[in-house]
Amino acid sequence: MKLAMIGLGKMGANMVRRLVADGHEIVAYDVDKQSAQSLADELDNITAVDSLDDLIQALSPARVIWLMVPHEFVDDSIDALLAAGMAAGDLLVDGGNSNFNLSKQRAARLKEQAIHFVDCGTSGGVWGLENGYSMMVGGTDEAIEMLRPALESLAPAKDKGWGHVGPAGAGHYVKMVHNGIEYGMMQAFAEGFELLDAKKEMELDLQQVSGIWQHGSVVRSWLLDLMADAFKNDAGLSSLSDYVDDSGEGRWTVQDSIELGVPTPVLTLALQMRFRSRQDPSFAGKVLNAMRAGFGGHSIRSSK
């Protein structure tokens, strides 16, 4: 199929590469025009455009346009696409980490103009190019069928790693909770490795320990793989700050748990510990940042 990708950062560019590798034709746009041109120079079946007007003209109705932009720029992008000529029957996909309530509002707004909207919670980081992306997709049945060929190409397998989880907003809601769980898992690893690091009398090798746990252990995971790689490259994580950012989804998860009256003490405390990291230095914060750096696409502070 032919579709447009707006936003060619680490995630967006690699998604384009995976789509092209499976035979799709891409119209590429980024505010940094060189990003689109570089992809077009690198790969066949990519048309780089300099404006959203050109992007609209390069696609035949019904157009499929995929946004991979920071959540704070989604509404501006929608406004600009409407001004450029996005029309009834077209499909807009938000593949970033938007608040699910805003996704519901955007779907309703576009529905008034007979434009389809899909919210696609996307996980996989920079490793998704090789391994495929986990995608939690919200929208109507008709919209999902329009998008299915691209989803099947981006996923780890045609029928695995992605799913139509519900109506508009559901994709970003499931991804929000996914990221809330991720906060808790990362915090548990961070605290465990800090405890190991503090037991100086044992002279523990954290790279060795993480390597042992990668095989056969009940805590083996991609997060642990990221830790093993981090300790291999920098045993004491000396290059990392312990200041840990949060990108929004953890806060939204905790806020919704309060609204629903569902207890989420682990997820809530993991979020609070990120706030704590912005005060006094800790080794646990460095461990968290090592995993976030492994994902790719996150801003990480270096040590001072």
Disulfide bonds with the S-S distance in Angstrom:
none
